Amino acid sequence: MEMLQVENRIFRSFIPKQVQNSTCLFQFKTVYLFQFKALFLSFFLFVERSAQHNNNKAFSSSSSSSSSMMESFALCSSTTTSFFSSSQFSLSRRQSIKSPPFISSSSSSLRSINCFKPSSSSSLHFNRSQSQSSLVLFNSKPSSKPFNTSIQASSSSSSDDKKLEKTSVSSSSSSQGAKILPFAISVAIGLIVRFAIPKPVEVTLQAWQLLSIFLSTIAGLVLSPLPVGAWAFIGLTTSIITKTLTFSAAFAAFTNEVIWLIVISFFFARGFVKTGLGDRIATYFVKWLGKSTLGLSYGLTISEALIAPAMPSTTARAGGVFLPIIKSLSLSAGSKPRDPSAKKLGAYLVQSQFQAGGNSSALFLTAAAQNLLCLKLAEELGVTIASPWVSWFKAASLPAFVSLLVTPFILYKIFPPETKDTPEAPAMAAKKLENMGSVTKNEWVMIATMLFAVSLWVFGDAIGVSSVVAAMLGLSILLLLGVLNWDDCLSEKSAWDTLAWFAVLVGMAGQLTNSGIVTWMSDSVAKCLQSYSLSWPAAFLVLQAAYFLIHYLFASQTGHVGALYSAFLAMNLASGVPGVLAALALAFNTNLFGALTHYSSGQAAVYYGAGYVELPDIFRVGFIMAVANAVIWGGVGTFWWKFLGLY
């Protein structure tokens, strides 16, 4: 009796008062006691199994069983604490429930409260509505795999409760807070600029303070004390708290058309992956050109270039379309990841597709999100490009086509595959197409919608339809016809994350331009270059090379653009470089340096993560191809851009 009173006092000390006298108290105690008993039984069985193991070492299964038992016991221990916090929230919302939870090993709402998978004859349940309760022990031989799903206390709980409990469990295992050293360095950079470096007389105090916040934000993007979106939000908050920016000025970029066009482009990419259209197109080219390794590479490269203008995400093209095809072809040829056989076929195809992706992204304005951002930042500096989609394509077409044609061949020579012929690839592709069946309705809708959107991107200016409106119309069609649903859009986390931190960077960069910081920096650099008596072509080469090589310090193309594009464009303008030429050249470079390293872009991480290419090869081939692209784009581009009248 005394133990029962103590138990009640313990429970009432952390249960809300409004539920202490309700049946919810009984519910909570039931689940808590069940958890305690489960822990006790798990520990008891673990000890018993260990004793058996010591007494009879001849049974080899005993060792694995003990290990599994310990893992399961640890799982129960780690999840119990988080269960308490979530239950305090959910209990207050369950006053209408008249019976305690039903706990069963077969219940869909309870997958891991019993940490071992029982046999069909071993059930574990407690139901107040029954005349009696039963508690049957777990099977003496537990499963080798503990359950890893979240604890859910009641089959009758609402979906909100379940989500809350799942979040509670998962968050307990994730790392908490900012990384101390990257955080300290990022903040220190801003503080040094603000208080230790003398402010130039040409710059206002408010502008200098904004520059310090911006540099601290950029340092955080490089060092990653927090996820990119979280750190950008903190930078934005700092600018408002310090009264450096007003609330409206800080959030002005969230209505930027280009940023919303970038967000919608993620949804288009999801449509290509979801319908399988991108996979089908690439498979056709494998069927037509895949008899040799070199032909296979050209088939994938051509399909990349064709898909690019309507699938504006290099990362989505890499991970959702081409890498699965490359892995399938490689494995069929006996080329395995993280194995000496990787160089048979897989390593070459990965490198070829990785390098080709940068050129296909540079070929079309809508092939990559960062392209749109470049033109928006150029516009803020007074560089306006008429008919942007057409002008971009014309300027990039000849050097990009040359690069796309020679890239597979150059890699074939400097990074040759061991397997030269792939006669089975066309047959595999044909079999895959046969399994895919005829083109589905959703694929036809996707084709028609993207042709419609691309047509408006090309000719929209003539009829008064902007690029973002064209994208909105395309997305609306996909939603209305069911190719995409709103859950698809909501689950595209990268799109919403991009919206957050892109808007912060674009907003800060715009305010720096308006405050005169960018003009001051560009004038200072221009005077330095002029002191060496450099002509504008020489200054153009120096600035383009510097912009390219600095990317070794960045892990994001879009982050690089947000941090440095405006400053380097202003330097080019101050050095006398024609505006359109400087804006487009910097934008083309933004795509080409995405294949420098294994961290230089989203697609870099995708291809390197496949396990076919070793890290030294990534850096070596990346540098060689960077030089090759510089020669091609610099040589061919110089004459082509002169012909187009860009200078």
C-alpha positions in Angstrom: 0.0 0.0 0.0 2.8 2.4 0.9 4.6 1.6 -2.4 1.4 2.4 -4.3 1.2 5.8 -2.6 4.8 6.6 -3.4 4.2 5.6 -7.0 1.1 7.9 -7.2 3.1 10.8 -5.8 5.9 10.2 -8.4 3.4 10.2 -11.3 1.5 13.2 -10.1 4.7 15.3 -9.8 5.1 15.6 -13.6 1.5 15.0 -14.9 -0.6 18.2 -15.7 -3.2 18.9 -13.0 -6.1 18.9 -15.5 -5.5 15.1 -16.2 -4.6 13.9 -12.7 -8.1 12.8 -11.8 -9.0 11.5 -15.2 -8.6 8.1 -16.8 -5.6 9.5 -18.6 -3.6 9.1 -15.4 -4.5 5.4 -15.5 -3.4 5.3 -19.1 -0.1 6.9 -18.5 0.7 4.7 -15.5 -0.2 1.6 -17.5 2.2 2.4 -20.3 4.9 3.5 -17.9 4.7 0.3 -15.9 4.7 -1.7 -19.0 7.9 0.1 -20.2 9.5 -0.6 -16.8 8.5 -4.2 -16.9 9.7 -4.6 -20.5 13.1 -3.1 -19.4 13.3 -5.4 -16.4 12.4 -8.5 -18.5 14.9 -7.5 -21.2 17.7 -7.2 -18.6 16.6 -10.5 -16.9 16.7 -12.4 -20.2 20.1 -10.8 -21.1 21.6 -12.0 -17.8 20.1 -15.4 -18.2 21.4 -15.7 -21.8 24.9 -14.5 -20.7 24.9 -17.2 -18.0 24.0 -19.9 -20.5 26.8 -18.6 -22.7 29.4 -18.9 -20.0 28.2 -22.4 -19.0 28.1 -23.8 -22.5 30.4 -22.1 -25.1 29.8 -24.8 -27.6 26.6 -23.1 -28.8 27.8 -20.4 -31.2 24.3 -18.9 -31.5 24.4 -17.9 -27.9 26.9 -15.2 -28.5 24.9 -13.6 -31.3 21.8 -13.9 -29.2 23.4 -12.1 -26.3 24.6 -9.3 -28.6 21.2 -8.9 -30.0 19.7 -8.9 -26.6 22.1 -6.1 -25.5 21.3 -4.1 -28.6 17.6 -4.5 -27.9 18.0 -3.6 -24.3 19.9 -0.5 -25.2 17.2 0.5 -27.7 14.6 0.2 -25.0 16.7 2.3 -22.6 17.3 5.1 -25.2 13.7 5.4 -26.2 12.0 5.4 -22.8 13.2 8.9 -21.8 11.9 10.5 -25.0 8.6 8.7 -24.5 8.0 10.6 -21.2 8.3 14.0 -22.7 6.1 13.2 -25.6 3.4 11.6 -23.4 3.1 14.7 -21.3 2.0 16.6 -24.4 -0.2 13.9 -25.8 -1.9 12.9 -22.5 -3.4 16.3 -22.1 -5.1 15.9 -25.4 -6.7 12.5 -24.7 -9.2 13.2 -22.0 -12.0 11.9 -24.2 -10.4 8.4 -24.3 -12.2 6.1 -22.0 -9.9 3.1 -22.1 -6.2 2.7 -21.7 -4.1 1.9 -24.8 -4.1 -1.5 -26.3 -0.6 -2.8 -26.7 0.0 -5.6 -29.1 3.0 -6.9 -31.0 0.8 -7.0 -34.2 -0.6 -3.5 -33.8 0.3 -1.2 -36.6 0.4 1.7 -34.1 3.0 0.0 -31.9 6.1 -1.3 -33.6 9.0 -0.9 -31.2 7.7 -0.8 -27.7 8.6 -4.5 -27.5 12.2 -4.4 -28.5 12.3 -7.9 -29.7 10.2 -9.5 -32.4 8.2 -12.2 -30.7 7.0 -15.4 -32.4 3.5 -15.8 -33.5 2.6 -17.5 -30.3 4.2 -14.8 -28.1 1.8 -11.8 -27.7 2.1 -8.9 -25.4 -1.1 -6.9 -24.6 -2.9 -5.1 -21.9 -6.5 -4.1 -22.4 -8.6 -2.6 -19.6 -11.9 -3.5 -21.5 -11.2 -7.2 -21.1 -12.1 -9.0 -18.0 -8.5 -10.0 -17.4 -5.1 -8.9 -18.5 -2.3 -11.1 -19.7 1.4 -10.5 -19.9 3.2 -13.2 -21.8 7.0 -13.1 -21.9 9.0 -12.6 -25.1 10.2 -15.6 -27.0 13.4 -16.8 -25.5 15.2 -16.5 -28.8 14.9 -12.9 -29.9 15.2 -11.7 -33.5 18.6 -10.7 -34.6 17.3 -7.3 -35.6 15.8 -4.9 -33.1 13.1 -2.7 -34.3 14.2 0.8 -35.1 10.9 2.6 -35.5 9.5 5.1 -33.0 7.5 4.5 -29.9 3.8 5.2 -30.1 1.9 4.8 -26.9 -1.7 4.2 -28.1 -3.5 2.9 -31.1 -6.2 5.3 -30.5 -4.0 8.4 -30.4 -4.4 11.0 -33.1 -1.9 11.4 -36.0 -0.7 14.6 -34.4 0.3 12.7 -31.3 2.1 10.1 -33.3 4.1 12.7 -35.2 4.9 14.5 -31.9 6.1 11.2 -30.4 8.1 10.3 -33.5 9.7 13.7 -33.5 10.6 13.4 -29.9 12.3 10.1 -30.3 14.3 11.1 -33.4 15.3 14.5 -32.1 16.8 12.9 -29.0 19.3 11.1 -31.2 20.3 14.0 -33.4 23.1 16.4 -32.6 22.0 19.5 -30.7 23.1 23.1 -31.4 25.9 24.7 -33.3 29.4 23.3 -33.8 31.5 25.4 -31.4 34.6 26.0 -33.5 33.0 26.8 -36.8 30.5 29.0 -34.9 33.3 30.9 -33.1 35.3 31.5 -36.3 32.3 32.7 -38.3 31.2 35.1 -35.6 34.8 36.3 -35.0 35.2 37.2 -38.7 32.2 39.5 -38.5 33.4 41.1 -35.2 36.9 41.7 -36.5 35.6 43.4 -39.6 33.1 45.5 -37.6 35.4 46.6 -34.7 39.0 45.9 -35.6 39.3 47.0 -39.2 39.0 50.8 -39.7 36.0 51.8 -41.7 36.8 53.5 -45.0 35.6 57.1 -45.2 33.6 56.4 -48.3 31.4 53.9 -46.5 28.7 54.6 -43.9 28.7 52.9 -40.5 25.4 51.1 -41.3 26.9 49.8 -44.6 30.1 48.6 -42.8 28.0 46.9 -40.2 26.0 45.1 -42.9 29.2 44.0 -44.6 30.4 42.4 -41.3 27.1 40.5 -40.9 27.2 39.4 -44.5 30.8 38.2 -44.2 30.0 36.3 -41.0 27.0 34.7 -42.8 29.2 33.7 -45.7 31.8 32.2 -43.4 29.1 30.2 -41.8 28.0 28.9 -45.2 31.6 27.6 -45.7 32.3 26.3 -42.2 28.7 25.1 -41.5 28.3 25.6 -37.8 24.6 25.0 -38.5 22.6 24.0 -41.6 22.7 26.6 -44.3 19.1 27.7 -43.9 19.4 28.0 -40.1 22.6 30.0 -40.3 21.2 32.4 -42.9 18.2 33.0 -40.7 20.4 33.8 -37.8 22.3 36.3 -40.0 19.0 37.9 -41.1 17.8 38.1 -37.5 21.1 39.8 -36.5 20.7 42.4 -39.2 17.3 43.3 -37.8 18.2 43.2 -34.1 21.2 45.5 -34.7 18.9 47.9 -36.7 21.2 47.4 -39.7 18.1 46.6 -41.8 14.4 47.2 -41.3 12.1 44.2 -41.2 10.7 45.0 -44.6 14.1 45.5 -46.2 15.4 42.3 -44.7 12.6 40.2 -46.1 12.2 42.0 -49.4 14.0 39.3 -51.4 11.4 36.7 -50.4 9.1 38.2 -53.1 11.9 38.0 -55.7 10.6 36.4 -58.9 13.9 34.6 -59.7 14.0 32.9 -56.3 10.5 31.6 -56.8 11.4 30.4 -60.3 14.3 28.5 -58.7 11.9 26.9 -56.1 9.4 25.8 -58.8 12.3 24.3 -60.8 12.8 21.8 -58.0 9.2 20.7 -58.4 9.7 20.2 -62.2 12.7 18.1 -61.4 10.6 16.0 -59.0 8.1 15.5 -61.8 10.7 14.1 -64.1 11.9 11.6 -61.5 8.4 10.7 -60.3 7.0 9.9 -63.8 10.2 8.2 -64.9 10.4 10.3 -68.0 14.0 11.3 -67.5 14.9 7.6 -67.0 13.1 6.6 -70.2 14.9 9.3 -72.3 18.3 8.3 -71.0 17.6 4.6 -71.5 16.7 5.2 -75.2 20.1 6.8 -75.8 21.8 3.8 -74.1 19.9 1.5 -76.5 21.0 3.5 -79.6 24.6 4.4 -78.7 25.7 1.9 -76.0 27.6 -0.8 -78.0 30.9 0.6 -76.8 32.0 2.3 -73.6 32.7 5.6 -75.5 29.4 5.4 -77.3 27.7 4.7 -74.0 29.2 7.8 -72.5 28.1 9.9 -75.5 24.6 8.5 -75.2 24.4 9.6 -71.6 25.9 13.0 -72.4 23.4 13.7 -75.2 20.5 12.7 -73.0 21.8 15.0 -70.2 21.9 17.9 -72.6 18.4 17.2 -73.9 16.9 16.9 -70.4 18.7 19.8 -68.9 16.6 22.8 -70.1 13.4 21.3 -68.7 14.9 19.7 -65.5 16.5 22.7 -63.8 18.5 20.8 -61.2 21.9 19.2 -61.8 21.6 17.3 -58.6 18.2 15.8 -59.5 19.4 14.8 -62.9 22.5 13.1 -61.4 20.8 11.3 -58.5 17.3 10.7 -60.0 18.2 9.8 -63.6 21.8 9.1 -64.6 23.5 7.5 -61.5 20.9 4.7 -61.3 21.5 3.9 -65.0 25.3 4.1 -64.6 25.2 1.8 -61.6 23.1 -0.8 -63.4 25.3 -0.8 -66.5 28.5 -1.0 -64.4 27.3 -3.9 -62.2 26.2 -5.8 -65.2 29.8 -5.5 -66.6 31.3 -6.7 -63.3 32.3 -3.2 -62.2 31.6 -2.8 -58.5 31.8 0.3 -56.3 34.6 0.6 -53.7 36.4 -2.3 -55.5 39.3 -2.6 -57.9 36.8 -3.6 -60.5 35.3 -0.1 -60.4 37.7 1.0 -63.1 36.4 -1.5 -65.5 33.5 0.8 -66.4 31.8 2.6 -63.5 34.6 5.0 -62.7 34.8 6.3 -66.3 31.1 6.7 -66.7 30.8 8.6 -63.4 33.6 10.9 -64.3 32.3 11.5 -67.8 28.8 12.3 -66.7 30.1 14.4 -63.8 32.1 16.6 -66.1 29.5 16.7 -68.8 26.9 18.0 -66.3 28.7 21.3 -65.9 28.7 22.0 -69.6 25.0 21.0 -70.1 24.1 23.3 -67.1 26.0 26.2 -68.7 24.3 25.6 -72.1 20.8 26.6 -71.0 19.5 29.4 -68.7 17.0 27.0 -67.1 19.3 24.1 -66.7 20.5 25.1 -63.2 19.1 27.2 -60.4 22.2 29.3 -60.0 21.9 30.6 -63.6 18.7 32.4 -62.8 20.3 33.9 -59.7 23.3 35.2 -61.7 21.1 37.2 -64.1 19.1 38.6 -61.2 22.2 39.9 -59.4 23.5 41.3 -62.7 20.3 43.2 -63.2 20.7 44.8 -59.8 24.1 46.1 -61.0 22.5 47.6 -64.1 23.4 44.8 -66.5 20.2 43.8 -68.3 20.1 41.0 -70.8 17.3 41.2 -73.4 15.5 37.9 -74.2 17.6 36.2 -71.5 16.8 32.6 -72.5 17.7 33.1 -76.1 20.7 35.4 -75.4 22.1 32.9 -72.9 21.7 29.9 -75.3 23.3 31.8 -78.2 26.3 32.8 -76.1 26.9 29.4 -74.6 26.0 27.2 -77.6 29.2 26.9 -79.5 31.7 26.5 -76.6 29.3 24.2 -74.7 28.7 22.0 -77.7 32.4 21.7 -78.3 33.1 20.8 -74.7 30.3 18.3 -74.6 31.7 16.6 -77.7 35.3 16.4 -76.5 34.8 15.7 -72.8 34.0 12.0 -73.1 36.9 11.5 -75.5 39.4 13.4 -73.3 38.4 11.4 -70.3 38.6 8.2 -72.4 42.3 9.1 -72.9 43.3 10.4 -69.5 41.1 8.1 -67.4 40.5 5.1 -69.6 38.0 2.3 -68.7 39.3 -1.2 -68.7 36.2 -2.4 -70.5 36.2 -0.9 -74.0 33.1 -2.6 -75.5 29.7 -3.0 -73.9 27.7 -5.1 -76.4 25.2 -6.1 -73.7 24.2 -2.5 -72.9 21.7 -2.0 -75.8 20.0 -5.3 -74.9 19.8 -4.3 -71.3 18.3 -1.0 -72.3 15.8 -2.6 -74.6 14.8 -5.0 -71.8 14.4 -2.2 -69.4 12.2 -0.2 -71.9 10.1 -3.3 -72.4 9.6 -3.6 -68.6 8.7 0.1 -68.4 6.0 -0.5 -71.0 4.5 2.2 -73.2 4.7 5.9 -72.3 2.2 6.6 -69.5 -0.3 9.3 -69.4 1.6 11.2 -66.7 4.8 11.1 -68.9 2.9 12.6 -71.8 1.5 15.3 -69.6 5.0 16.0 -68.3 6.4 16.2 -71.9 3.6 18.6 -73.0 3.9 20.7 -69.9 7.7 21.1 -70.2 7.4 21.9 -73.9 4.8 24.6 -73.0 7.0 26.0 -70.2 10.2 26.0 -72.3 8.3 27.7 -75.2 7.2 30.4 -72.8 10.7 30.8 -71.4 11.9 31.3 -75.0 9.2 33.5 -76.4 7.5 34.8 -73.3 9.0 38.2 -73.4 7.4 38.9 -76.7 3.9 38.2 -75.3 4.5 39.7 -71.9 4.8 36.5 -69.9 7.7 36.4 -67.5 9.7 33.3 -66.8 8.3 32.8 -63.3 4.7 33.1 -64.6 5.5 30.5 -67.2 6.8 28.2 -64.4 3.8 28.8 -62.3 1.5 27.9 -65.2 3.5 24.7 -65.8 3.3 23.7 -62.1 -0.4 24.4 -62.0 -1.0 22.1 -64.9 1.0 19.3 -63.2 -1.0 19.7 -60.0 -4.4 19.9 -61.8 -3.7 16.8 -63.8 -2.3 14.8 -60.9 1.2 14.3 -62.1 2.3 16.0 -58.9 0.3 16.5 -55.7 0.8 19.1 -53.0 2.5 16.6 -50.7 5.2 16.2 -53.4 5.8 19.9 -53.3 5.8 20.0 -49.5 8.2 17.1 -49.2 10.7 18.8 -51.6 12.7 20.1 -48.6 15.6 21.4 -50.7 13.2 23.8 -52.5 12.0 25.4 -49.3 15.4 25.4 -47.8 16.7 27.1 -50.9 13.9 29.7 -50.7 15.0 30.6 -47.2 18.7 31.0 -47.6 18.7 32.2 -51.2 16.4 35.0 -50.2 18.6 36.0 -47.3 21.8 36.1 -49.4 20.1 37.9 -52.3 18.5 40.4 -49.9 21.8 41.1 -48.2 23.7 41.4 -51.5 21.1 43.8 -52.8 21.4 46.0 -49.7 25.2 46.0 -49.9 24.9 47.2 -53.5 22.4 49.9 -52.5 24.6 51.0 -49.6 27.6 51.5 -51.9 29.8 48.7 -50.4 30.0 46.8 -53.8 30.9 50.0 -55.6 33.6 50.9 -53.1 35.1 47.3 -53.3 35.0 47.2 -57.1 36.6 50.7 -57.5 39.4 49.7 -55.1 40.2 46.5 -57.0 40.0 48.3 -60.4 42.5 50.9 -59.2 44.8 48.1 -58.1 44.6 46.4 -61.5 45.1 49.7 -63.3 48.2 50.3 -61.3 49.7 47.3 -63.2 48.5 48.9 -66.5 46.3 46.0 -67.3 43.9 46.3 -70.2 40.3 45.2 -69.8 40.9 41.9 -71.5 43.8 41.1 -69.1 41.7 42.2 -66.1 38.9 40.1 -67.4 41.1 37.0 -67.5 42.5 37.6 -64.0 39.1 38.2 -62.5 37.6 35.1 -64.2 40.4 32.9 -63.1 40.2 34.2 -59.5 36.4 33.7 -59.4 36.9 30.1 -60.6 39.7 29.0 -58.4 38.1 30.5 -55.2 35.5 27.8 -55.6 37.9 25.4 -53.9 36.8 27.1 -50.7 33.1 26.6 -51.4 30.8 23.6 -51.1 27.9 25.2 -53.0 27.6 26.8 -56.4 24.7 28.9 -55.3 26.4 29.9 -52.1 29.4 31.0 -54.2 27.1 33.1 -56.4 25.4 34.7 -53.5 28.7 35.6 -51.8 30.9 36.7 -54.7 29.1 37.1 -58.0 28.0 40.7 -57.5 31.4 41.8 -56.2 33.3 40.2 -59.1 30.9 41.5 -61.7 31.3 45.0 -60.2 35.1 44.6 -60.5 34.8 43.6 -64.1 32.6 46.6 -64.8 35.0 49.0 -63.0 37.9 47.5 -65.1 36.1 48.3 -68.3 34.8 44.9 -69.2 31.6 45.0 -71.3 28.7 44.3 -68.9 26.9 41.5 -70.7 30.1 39.7 -71.5 31.3 39.9 -67.9 27.9 38.8 -66.5 27.6 35.8 -68.8 31.2 34.6 -68.4 30.9 34.6 -64.6 27.7 32.7 -64.9 29.2 30.1 -67.2 32.1 29.7 -64.8 29.6 29.1 -62.0 28.5 25.9 -63.8 31.9 24.8 -64.9 33.5 24.8 -61.4 30.8 22.5 -60.1 33.0 19.5 -61.2 36.2 20.6 -59.5 36.0 18.5 -56.3 33.9 16.0 -54.5 32.3 18.8 -52.5 32.0 21.6 -55.2 28.3 21.0 -56.0 25.3 18.9 -55.2 25.9 16.5 -58.2 29.5 16.2 -57.0 28.4 14.7 -53.8 26.0 12.4 -55.6 28.6 11.0 -58.0 31.4 10.7 -55.5 29.0 9.0 -53.0 28.4 6.2 -55.6 31.8 4.8 -54.6 33.2 4.3 -58.1 35.8 7.1 -58.1 38.6 7.6 -55.6 39.3 11.0 -54.0 42.7 11.7 -55.7 41.1 10.9 -59.1 38.3 13.4 -58.5 40.8 16.2 -57.8 43.2 15.3 -60.6 40.6 14.8 -63.3 38.7 17.9 -62.0 41.7 20.1 -62.4 42.7 18.7 -65.8 39.1 19.2 -67.1 39.0 22.7 -65.6 42.1 23.6 -67.7 40.5 22.0 -70.8 37.2 23.9 -70.3 39.2 27.1 -69.8 40.9 26.6 -73.1 37.7 25.6 -74.9 35.5 28.3 -73.5 38.3 30.9 -73.6 39.4 30.1 -77.1 36.2 29.2 -78.9 34.2 31.6 -76.8 36.4 34.5 -77.6 35.8 34.3 -81.3 32.1 33.3 -80.9 31.3 36.2 -78.5 33.1 38.6 -80.9 30.9 37.3 -83.7 27.8 37.8 -81.6 28.9 41.4 -80.8 29.3 41.0 -77.0 32.4 43.1 -77.2 
